[in-house]
Every structure is written in structure tokens, then in C-alpha cells.
Amino acid sequence: MLGRLRDGALADRLRPGVVLPVVLAVALVMIVIAGALLGARAAAVGRAAVGDTGPVLVGAELPADGSAGSPAVVLSPAAAVHPDSAAVRDLLQRWTDARNAGDLSAYRETLVPDARIDPTTFADTARTQRVGSVVIRRIDPVAGGELVVPLGYVTTQDPAVAPPDVRVPRLCWQISAVVETAGGRPRLLDPRPGSQLRSPC
């Protein structure tokens, strides 16, 4: 009799209506854990591929105080030998100053006339963002009178206005800016796909 009761109770506990949700919950937990482990592994592989994602991305020492560093734009020795180095440095200095001041009009003046700018996004970002440690790595001429200008810099910002995938207070950037020189006045073109790399630092 007792054995039958035990068997009945066990059968009740092992009914599909009870077992299935438990199995699904366990499977879901295992999937979440596996996803977290794989995500951490992918991030580690990415960091290893890029190297030290702080000074290497920027091309300069990172400020120890957590700031973006000096807003003065610096030419590397390789960039300084280009005949347009002074004009490119001036352009990027005005670009940096306009961003730091939140001056949309001055910012527009550094870009080609048809550049896409969302004034609301610019204002929201400029409210807390500071740009510094700007290093122009090289100045490479390409077809059509354009110059490709690899540079690194640091930004600090309210994490709420940082890029959605990296909500952090400080970022290191490496970009390949494209400068249009037509008309004798250099201006920045819109960033091209894949031209920007950023990492918390």
C-alpha cells in the first residue's frame, strides 16, 4: 500500500506538465551561462587582435586622471612631413574645439556642406563630451584629391550619450578620417563604414 502511494506521488511529480517547465528552465539557464562565457571569450579575442586597446588605439599615453587629455591636436613625425600637414592639423583642431564647445555652426564649418548632422544628437553629446589626446598618425593621399587621415583620440562623456554598445565614461578611438581638399579648403567627409574603432579605456 505504502509502495503504491509512493509510486503515485512520484508519478504525479514526473507528469509532463511539471517536468517540461523544469527542463526548459534548466536549459534556459545553461544557454544564458554559455552565452555569457562565449561573449567574454569573443571580447578577449577581440582585445587580443587589437592589442592594448588604450594607448594603441590613440597612439599616445592615456591621461592617468581619467580625463580626455589636452585638446591640442598633435602631428606624429610621419604626418608632419606631409605638405598639407598644417592645414589638416588646423582643420582637426577646429573640429575638436567645436565639439568641446558644443558649437554646431563651427562644427559644420569643418565638414563638407552635404554632411549629415542631427542637431539634437550633437547638442546632447556635446553637453558632457570632451575630446582630447588627438594624434594625427599619417596623411595619405588618395584618388580624387582626398586625403585619408588615420588618427586617434580620447573622449569622456556621460555614459548615457556614449555609443549604445559602449555606455562608458571614457572611450579610446581610432578612425580613418577622409579630408576633401577641393576648392583649397580642407573639410571632413562623413565617416565611411568600418572607418571607426572604439574601446573603453
C-alpha positions as CSV (number, residue, x, y, z in Angstrom):
1,M,0.0,0.0,0.0
2,L,2.8,2.4,1.0
3,G,4.7,1.5,-2.1
4,R,1.7,2.3,-4.3
5,L,1.3,5.7,-2.6
6,R,4.9,6.4,-3.1
7,D,4.7,5.4,-6.8
8,G,1.6,7.5,-7.2
9,A,3.3,10.6,-5.7
10,L,6.3,10.0,-7.8
11,A,4.2,9.7,-10.9
12,D,2.4,13.0,-10.0
13,R,5.8,14.7,-9.7
14,L,7.0,13.3,-13.1
15,R,3.9,14.3,-15.1
16,P,4.8,16.2,-18.4
17,G,3.1,19.3,-17.1
18,V,5.6,19.5,-14.2
19,V,8.7,18.1,-15.8
20,L,8.7,20.1,-19.0
21,P,8.8,23.6,-17.4
22,V,11.6,22.5,-15.1
23,V,13.7,21.1,-18.0
24,L,13.1,24.3,-20.0
25,A,14.1,26.5,-17.1
26,V,17.3,24.5,-16.6
27,A,18.1,24.6,-20.4
28,L,17.5,28.4,-20.4
29,V,19.9,28.9,-17.5
30,M,22.5,26.8,-19.3
31,I,22.1,28.8,-22.5
32,V,22.5,32.1,-20.7
33,I,25.6,30.9,-19.0
34,A,27.0,29.5,-22.3
35,G,26.2,32.9,-24.0
36,A,28.0,34.8,-21.3
37,L,31.1,32.6,-21.5
38,L,31.2,32.8,-25.3
39,G,30.7,36.6,-25.1
40,A,33.6,37.0,-22.7
41,R,35.7,34.8,-24.9
42,A,34.8,36.8,-28.0
43,A,35.7,40.1,-26.2
44,A,39.0,38.6,-25.1
45,V,39.8,37.5,-28.7
46,G,38.9,41.0,-30.0
47,R,41.1,42.7,-27.5
48,A,44.0,40.3,-28.3
49,A,43.6,41.1,-32.0
50,V,43.7,44.8,-31.5
51,G,46.3,44.7,-28.7
52,D,46.3,47.2,-25.8
53,T,43.0,49.0,-26.7
54,G,44.0,52.1,-24.8
55,P,47.3,53.7,-25.9
56,V,47.5,51.6,-29.1
57,L,44.2,53.0,-30.4
58,V,45.0,56.6,-29.5
59,G,48.7,56.4,-30.3
60,A,49.6,58.3,-27.1
61,E,49.8,57.9,-23.3
62,L,46.4,57.8,-21.7
63,P,45.8,60.6,-19.1
64,A,46.1,58.9,-15.6
65,D,43.4,61.2,-14.2
66,G,40.6,59.6,-16.3
67,S,40.2,62.8,-18.4
68,A,40.3,63.0,-22.2
69,G,43.6,64.9,-22.0
70,S,44.8,68.0,-23.8
71,P,42.6,69.3,-26.6
72,A,45.6,70.3,-28.6
73,V,45.9,68.3,-31.8
74,V,49.3,66.7,-32.3
75,L,51.1,65.6,-35.5
76,S,53.1,62.4,-35.5
77,P,56.5,62.6,-37.2
78,A,55.1,60.6,-40.1
79,A,52.2,63.1,-40.5
80,A,54.3,66.2,-40.0
81,V,56.3,65.6,-43.2
82,H,53.2,65.8,-45.5
83,P,52.9,69.2,-47.3
84,D,49.3,69.6,-46.1
85,S,50.1,68.8,-42.5
86,A,49.5,72.3,-41.2
87,A,46.1,72.6,-43.0
88,V,45.0,69.2,-41.8
89,R,46.1,69.9,-38.2
90,D,44.2,73.2,-38.3
91,L,41.1,71.5,-39.6
92,L,41.1,68.8,-36.9
93,Q,41.9,71.4,-34.2
94,R,38.8,73.4,-35.3
95,W,36.8,70.1,-35.3
96,T,38.0,69.3,-31.8
97,D,37.4,72.8,-30.4
98,A,33.9,72.9,-32.0
99,R,32.9,69.6,-30.4
100,N,34.3,70.6,-27.0
101,A,32.5,74.0,-27.1
102,G,29.2,72.4,-28.4
103,D,29.4,75.0,-31.3
104,L,27.3,73.4,-34.1
105,S,28.0,76.3,-36.5
106,A,31.7,75.9,-36.1
107,Y,31.4,72.1,-36.3
108,R,29.5,72.4,-39.6
109,E,32.3,74.6,-41.0
110,T,34.8,71.6,-40.6
111,L,32.6,69.3,-42.6
112,V,31.6,69.1,-46.3
113,P,28.4,71.0,-47.0
114,D,26.2,68.0,-47.5
115,A,27.4,66.2,-44.3
116,R,24.6,64.7,-42.3
117,I,24.2,66.2,-38.8
118,D,21.4,65.7,-36.3
119,P,21.4,68.9,-34.2
120,T,19.7,67.3,-31.3
121,T,22.2,64.4,-31.1
122,F,25.1,66.9,-31.4
123,A,23.7,69.0,-28.6
124,D,23.0,66.0,-26.3
125,T,26.5,64.6,-26.9
126,A,28.3,68.0,-26.6
127,R,26.6,68.6,-23.3
128,T,29.1,66.3,-21.5
129,Q,31.6,65.1,-24.1
130,R,35.2,66.3,-24.1
131,V,37.7,65.3,-26.9
132,G,41.4,65.2,-26.2
133,S,44.7,63.5,-26.8
134,V,44.2,63.8,-30.6
135,V,47.1,62.4,-32.6
136,I,47.2,62.5,-36.4
137,R,49.1,59.4,-37.3
138,R,49.6,59.8,-41.1
139,I,48.3,61.8,-44.0
140,D,47.8,59.6,-47.1
141,P,46.8,61.0,-50.5
142,V,44.2,59.0,-52.4
143,A,42.4,59.5,-55.8
144,G,40.1,62.4,-56.3
145,G,42.2,64.9,-54.3
146,E,41.1,63.3,-51.0
147,L,43.4,62.6,-48.0
148,V,42.9,59.6,-45.7
149,V,44.0,60.7,-42.2
150,P,44.3,57.9,-39.6
151,L,44.0,59.5,-36.1
152,G,43.4,58.5,-32.5
153,Y,41.8,60.4,-29.7
154,V,40.0,60.1,-26.4
155,T,36.5,61.1,-25.4
156,T,35.0,61.4,-22.0
157,Q,31.2,61.7,-21.7
158,D,28.1,60.9,-19.7
159,P,27.6,57.1,-20.4
160,A,24.0,57.9,-21.4
161,V,25.2,59.7,-24.5
162,A,28.0,57.3,-25.3
163,P,27.5,54.9,-28.3
164,P,24.8,52.3,-27.4
165,D,27.2,49.4,-27.4
166,V,29.8,51.1,-25.1
167,R,28.0,53.0,-22.3
168,V,31.1,54.1,-20.5
169,P,32.6,57.4,-19.3
170,R,35.8,57.2,-21.3
171,L,36.5,55.8,-24.8
172,C,39.6,55.5,-26.9
173,W,39.0,56.0,-30.7
174,Q,40.9,55.2,-33.8
175,I,39.4,56.5,-37.0
176,S,40.4,56.9,-40.7
177,A,39.1,60.4,-41.4
178,V,38.7,61.4,-45.0
179,V,39.6,65.0,-45.9
180,E,38.3,66.6,-49.1
181,T,40.7,69.3,-50.4
182,A,38.7,70.5,-53.4
183,G,38.5,74.3,-53.6
184,G,41.6,74.8,-51.5
185,R,39.7,74.5,-48.2
186,P,40.0,71.1,-46.5
187,R,36.9,69.6,-45.0
188,L,35.9,66.3,-43.4
189,L,33.7,63.9,-45.2
190,D,31.1,61.7,-43.4
191,P,32.8,58.7,-41.7
192,R,32.8,55.7,-44.0
193,P,31.5,52.2,-42.9
194,G,34.2,50.4,-40.9
195,S,36.3,53.5,-40.5
196,Q,35.9,53.8,-36.7
197,L,37.2,51.6,-33.9
198,R,36.4,52.4,-30.3
199,S,37.0,50.8,-27.0
200,P,36.5,51.6,-23.3
201,C,39.7,52.9,-21.7
